[in-house]
């Protein structure tokens, strides 16, 4: 193992880790996969643990680290539930042990109120994974992000292992996900609502990919994996109370050597939740309160604008200030106004000055016009220039553009089509 990589892992732990190691048992020498599960006020994490336990065993050792957490300001009901969860897991673990497939509990029910949340809990677990891999000097080990209300296909661990073993330079991956669209656990309203939200997630990334943006990947906290040394080099997980997955993964995706893993799936819960301001739970909660299961999203015209930016980026290298100002005229009015507002010319000139070729310029340009900028443009252009559209309408329009035949009308039917084509 390269000495520099090992040293970088040690440096990360000294600089960024918030706690000393919680786990004192020596890791298995073949440890390669560590699954991290934040757990806050959960009533049924055993279903998730069972799902991992019955997975087909990979050729490596596996650890699952569960971080039961709460704020120092959490009420008695939450603390009581966390203790019940701890007891339930402890009982479950007594009959679920394998030396090469081990589960560990971290209990932190007194996290600082200003930081407590899913980001910090995920960071604690992932930093602990780094401690584990550092003992083995195994910087190529893989950290997998999972959630306490999720399940997975039985080939889940084997497929993650295969992907990273076959691609030694792979930095990370987004794992295919699905929400249940029918069943007895939730009412019809919830199933329809979550279908619309999942359809939006798929439509948004698929349309950005079609537009040519190089960083268009799903960034969902329950369904990604990353190599240990890459986690360290990017400064580790942040402590955001929401959106920690999006902010962290954007840094990783911009490195390149990032992939989709479509040969296995994570099944996410459609349950409503008020824990975070956005994401599946927050969206379903908002829909239930409004009584409207229909999801509205960005107009396809806005994605045409992104495609124009991608297309014209090839003309920017080597241009001076006057020429770049002239190039602005080729964009639509929403793009012109947005780019001017975001100091387009100044930033592009800086990218040009620090690039020795068009290729390096484009790499720098898209690190500036990244997925944060894209999202800001979408929110800037709606509804000021473009009207929001029902997700079923734009999802069908996009399928026509992709030349995919579609007779579906409902969000559920459309969601199934998007899944079929890995959109």
N, C-alpha and C positions, 0 to 999 in steps of 0.2 A: 504494500500500500504506500502511495507517495507520502513522504514525510510531511510535505507542505499541507496536504489535505487533512491529515490527522491533526497537525498543529492548528489549522484553521478551526476545526471542531472544538478543540480545547479553548481557543481564544473566544469562540462564540459563547461557550458556557460561562467563561469568566466575565464576559462583558454583558451578556443579555439574559442569562438564566436568572430567574427571580428566586429560586429555591435550590437548596442542596438536594441530592437524590432522595426520593421517597422510598424506592425499592432497594433492598439490600441483598436480595438473593442474586447469586451470580447468573448472568444470562447463559442460555444454551449456546454452545460454540457455533452451532449452525443457524443462529438467529438471523433472519433476513427481512421478515415482515413484522411491523408493529402497528396494530390498529389502535387508534385513540378515540375514545368516546366521552364527550362531555355529558354530564348527567345532572340535571337540575329539576327538582320537584317532579320526578318521573314516577308514574304509577305502574308501568309494565315494561321495564327494561329487560326482564327475563326473556321475553319473546325475541328481542334483539340478540341476546347472548346465545339463546338456543339456535338461532339462525346461523350464527358464526360457528357454533360448536358442530353442527351437522354438515358444515362445508367439507367437501373433499379435501383431504390433507395435501398440501403442497410438498415439495421435496425438501423444504427448509423448515426450521423451527419458527414458531409464531408466538407473539405475545399480544394480548389485548389489555390495554390500560384504560380503566374507567375512572374518570375524574368526577366524583360526587362533589358538588360545589354549591355555595350560597354566599350571599353578601352578609357582612357583619350586621346589616340592618334588616335582614330577612325576618319575616314574622314567624311565630311559633308553628303555624300550620306547615310552612315550607320546611322548616328544620325537622319537624316531626316526620314529614314524608321522606326527607332525605335519610333519616335514621331507619325508617321502615325499609327503604330501598337498600340501604347498607346491609340490614339484617337478611333481607331476601336474597341478595347476591351472595352473602357469606354462606347461607344454607345451600344455595345452588352450587357453589364452588366445592362444597364438601363431597359432592358426587360427580364432579366434572373436573378431573385432573388428568393431565398428560404432560410428561416432562418436556416434550417438544411443542406443546400447545397450551400455554399458561395464561391465566387471567390474574390481573393485579388491580387492587383498589387504591386510589388516592382520595383521601377525605379532606376537603377544605371548605368548611362551613362558616368561615370568618374572613372572607376576602374583602379587601378595602372597598367600601361602597362606591367610590368614584370610578373604580375599574371593574368591579364584579360583573360578569356576563359571559356569554359564550366564547368571546374572543380570548379572554384571559384563561378560561377553563381549557380551551383547546391548546393554548400556548403552554400551560402547565403540563399537559399530557404529552405534547410534542417535544418539549424540552426534556422531559423525562426519557423519551425515546432516544434523544441524542445522548443522554447520560449512558443509556444501555449500550448503544452502538459504540460509544467512545471506549467503553471497557474492552470491547472486542477489537478496537481499532478498525471498525468496519464502516467506513464512510459511504460505501455504496448501498448500505441498508435502506429499506424503504419504509416511510411513515405513511400510514393510510388514515384518512379522515373519515369518520363514520358518525352517526348520530344515534341517540338512545331510543328513538322511535322508528328506526329503520330495520329492514331485513334485507337479505341478499340471496342471489342464486347460489346453488351449492358449488359452482365452479369459480366463485368469486376470488378466493385466495390463490387458487392455482393459476387463474388467468392474469392476475396482477404479477405474480411471480414470473410467469412466462414472459410477459411483456418486458419487464425490466431486465431479465436475464438475457433475452434475445437482443436487447438494445442497450448496450452498456453505456452509451452516451445520453440516454434518455434522461431528461431532467424531471419530468413529471407527466401526469396524465389526468384527464377528466374521465370519469367512469359513467357509462350509460345509466340513466335513472328512469324510473316510472312511478307514478302515483296510481293507486287502485282507482278504477273507474266504475266499479260496481261491487256489490257485496252486501253483507248484513251488518257491518260494523258502523256504517254511517248512513245518513238519509240521502235521498236522491238529489236534494239541493246541493249537498256537499260534494257529491261525486261530479255533478255537472259543473260546479264552480271550480273544482280543482282541475278538471279537464280543460277549462278555459285558461287557467293560469299556466298549466304545463304547455298548452298549445302556444301561448305567448312566449314562453321561454324558448321553445323550439323554433318558432317563427323568427324571433329576434336574432338569434345566433345564425340561423340558416340564411336569412336575408343579408346579414352582414358578411357572411362568407361569400355569398353570391356576388355581393358588391366588391369583394376582393380584399377586405380588411384582413391583414395577416394574423391578428390576435383574437379572432372570433372563436372563443371556446366557452363552454358552460363553466361557471364558477360557483359550484354548489357545495356547501360545507360538508355534506354527508357523502360526497361521491368524488373524491380526488385522492391521488397518491403522489408522493414526492420523494426524491432521493435525499438521504440525510445530509450529505455535504452541500447540496443545493439549498436545502432549508436553512443551513447555517450561513451560507454566503449571501443569502437574501435577507439576513437579519432576523429570521424566525417569524413566527406568527405574531400579529399585533394584538392589542388588548381592546379592540373595538367591541362595543356592546352589540353591534349588528353590522353585517356587511364585511366581517373580518375575512371571510373566504374570498370575496371579490377583490378586496384591496391586496391581500397577500398573493393570490394567484396571478394577478396582473404583473407583478414583479417577476414571477417565475416564467410566465408565458413569453414575456418579452426577451428572455434569454434564448429562445428557440429550442429545438429538440423537445418539443412538447407534443402530446398525442391524445387522441380519443381512444378509449378502450370500450369497444362496442360488443365484445364477445361475452360479457357478463353484465349483470344489472344490480343496482341498488333500488329497493322499493321503499319510497318515502311515504310517510303518513300524511293524509290530507286533513288532519285534525286542526281546528281553529286554535289560535294562541295569541296572547297579548304580551308575550315575553320580549319580543323585538318589534321594531317599527315597520319592518318589511320582511319579505320572504313568504313562503307558503302559508304558514300559520297566521301571519298578520293579514294576508290577502283574504283568506277564507273567513277570518273573524270579521273583517270589514264588510264582506259580501253578506254574511249572515245578518249583521246589524242593519244593513241597508235593505235586505230582502231581495236584492237583485243579483242573480248568479252570472250575469253576462259580464265579460271582461273586455275592456276597451284598451286599444294599444296604438302604436305609432303607424302613421300612414306610409304606404309603400313609396310614395314620392320622396320621403326623407331618406330612404335607402338608395334611391336613385342619386340623390345628392352625395351620399357617401361614395357611391361608385364613381361619380365625377371627380371627387377629391383623389381617390385612388388612381384613376386614369391620368389626371393632370399632374400628379406627383412626379411622374416620369419626365415631365417637361421642366421641372423646377431647378434641377441641378445646373450650376453654372450661370444662373440668371442673376442680374443685379437688381437693386431696389426698384428702379423704374420698370424693368421688365416684369418683375413679380407683381407690381401694382397693375400692370396691364393684364396679366394673367387672371387677376381677380374678376375681370369683366366676364370671363368665360363661365363663371359659376352662377347658379341661381341666386336670387336676391337673399333668401334665408342664409345661404352659405356665405355670400359676400359679407353680410352684416355680422355673422358669427365670427368669421375669420378676422375681420377688422377689429372686432371687440376683443379678440384673443391675441392681438399683436402678431398676426400671421407673417407679415413681411420680416419683422425683426427676428422672429424665431426661425424662419426658413433660412435667412442669411446666416444665422449662427450655425445651423445644421450644415450649410454649404461650406463655411469656413473650417469646420472641424471634420470634413470628409475628404478623403483622397480619391474617391471614385463615386460613380452614381450609386453603386450597390451600398456603400457605406452611408451615403446620403440618405437613401431610402430607409435604411435601418434606423438612422437617427430621426428622420422625419416621423416615422410611425411610433417611435417612442415619445414623440411630442404629440402627434395626433393619435393618441392611444385610445383604449376603450373608455377611459374616463372622459376624454374629449368627445368621443362619439355620444356617450350618454348625455353629456351636457348639451351637445347640439340637438339631440332628440327632444330634450325638455325645453330648450330655447325655441325650437321651431314649432312646438305644439303648445297651445293652440294658436299662437300668434300668426303662423303662416299656413299650417296644415291642421285639419281637423282630426281628432282621434277617431278611430274606426273600430267597429266590433271585430274581435279577434277572428271570428269565423269567416267574415268577409275577406279580410286581408290574407288569411291563411289559404283560402281557396284561390285568390288571385295569384299568390306566390306559387302555388302548385301548377297553375297554368303556365306561368313563366318557366317553371322547371320542366314543362311538358309531361307532367304526371296527371293522368286521367283521374278525375274525382267526381263522384256523384253524391258525396257526403254533404250534409248540411249542419249537423250538430257538432258542438265542440268535442264530444266524446268520439264520434266517428272520425273527425278530422285528426284528432290526436292519435288515433290508431294508425292512420295513414302516415303521419309524420314519423311515428315510431318504425313502421315497416321499412321506410327508406332512410332510417338513421338521420333524419333531419332534426 
